[in-house]
Amino acid sequence: MRKPHPVPLLRPFEGVGRATSFLTTGVLIQTAALVVLAVPWLNGGPTKALSCLVAVLAALAALGAASPVLTRMQVARFRSRLGVEIPAAGRRWSWRQVRYHLVAGPLIASGGACVLTLWAASAVAATVYVWIWALPPETRLAQAGYLTAAGLAGLYAAAWLSGALVRLDTRAALEQLGPSRADRLERRVEEVTEARAGVVDAADAERRRIERDLHDGAQQRLVSLAVNLGLAKVTMPGLPEDARKVIDEAHREAKEAIAELNDLVRGLHPAVLEDRGLDAALSGLADRAPLPVGVRVDLPARPAARVEAVAYFVVSEALANVVKHARASRADVEVESRGGILRVVVRDDGVGGADPSGGTGLAGLVRRVASVDGTFSFNSPRGGPTVVTVELPCAL
């Protein structure tokens, strides 16, 4: 059901009850803060300059100590009276909160007290015809009209001032009681980091699902096809030559497809990496390489799964680049963990001079390493050697 539009003359008074309640609560809370400041002066206060300074510092210290409580009271006021949520600050206590209770709060509360007084005085003046009998008979008619007009004008002014003070107080509270800009940026960075980690985990889980589907589905069917074609060659020796050639070609292509699919599955997410860890997976890479590859792995404990995956793919891509472009006779892979950092170094004795912008896959490696907040460095002078160094945080 649609809410009816207010009468134009009453539109300025929309929400004045909530605003007035909000300002009244603010005056009461700020009075409590002023009482904290006034404690050293309740018995007349000190008279000497040093004593006055000590009293002022003691009052400020008391306000600082009471700041968390006052902040909770203010936050509750904004939530209950306005429905405004002030996020928790990065620290339980800060000078920004004390500044609000010491400067912004008292000033706004003083303005609120003046507005509340204006509300009361204007309401009394606007309702003069209710209590006009209390005036002397000779002044009733002369004063009543002026008082009514002044009261109505005061009510409109009080409504506008109430809204302005509420907006000002809300802005000051969000700036000084809530998180600072640095806190908000830090929190945003944490949210972005968590979101990125979630995306990386989701992508890794999807790669594992595809690997399982290929291994358990397409790969098994291709193996079955190759076996059946091989049996056909053995069990049907009397086939025409043309048919035998077709079966031979199909058998050869099936075996090649199986080999390519094996490489694809290993590239997506090798099962040995998940089952036996980085050492076994890298040893498998070295065994399959067409050149000698030395592997040294020194890991006191297994790093996070996605860090292992990044390290594996870095070594895999780096060795692929060595085979394709380096004209090397040997490569070495070193993996070690020190101080919570997983350091991966791939070195070859090739011709060097590799250009990262030349389509060697290094840009993809940089992005993959950056996805887990790692660092990537590459050195390939002409004549060699080429060294790829990656550092990854072990725990994510």
Secondary structure as UniProt FT lines:
FT   HELIX           8..13
FT   TURN            14..15
FT   HELIX           16..38
FT   HELIX           39..41
FT   TURN            42..43
FT   HELIX           49..77
FT   HELIX           78..82
FT   HELIX           95..99
FT   HELIX           100..104
FT   HELIX           105..126
FT   HELIX           128..131
FT   HELIX           132..134
FT   HELIX           137..176
FT   HELIX           181..213
FT   HELIX           214..218
FT   HELIX           219..235
FT   TURN            237..238
FT   HELIX           241..268
FT   HELIX           271..276
FT   HELIX           278..288
FT   STRAND          293..298
FT   HELIX           305..321
FT   HELIX           322..326
FT   STRAND          331..338
FT   TURN            339..340
FT   STRAND          341..348
FT   TURN            356..357
FT   HELIX           362..370
FT   TURN            371..373
FT   STRAND          375..379
FT   TURN            382..383
FT   STRAND          386..393
//
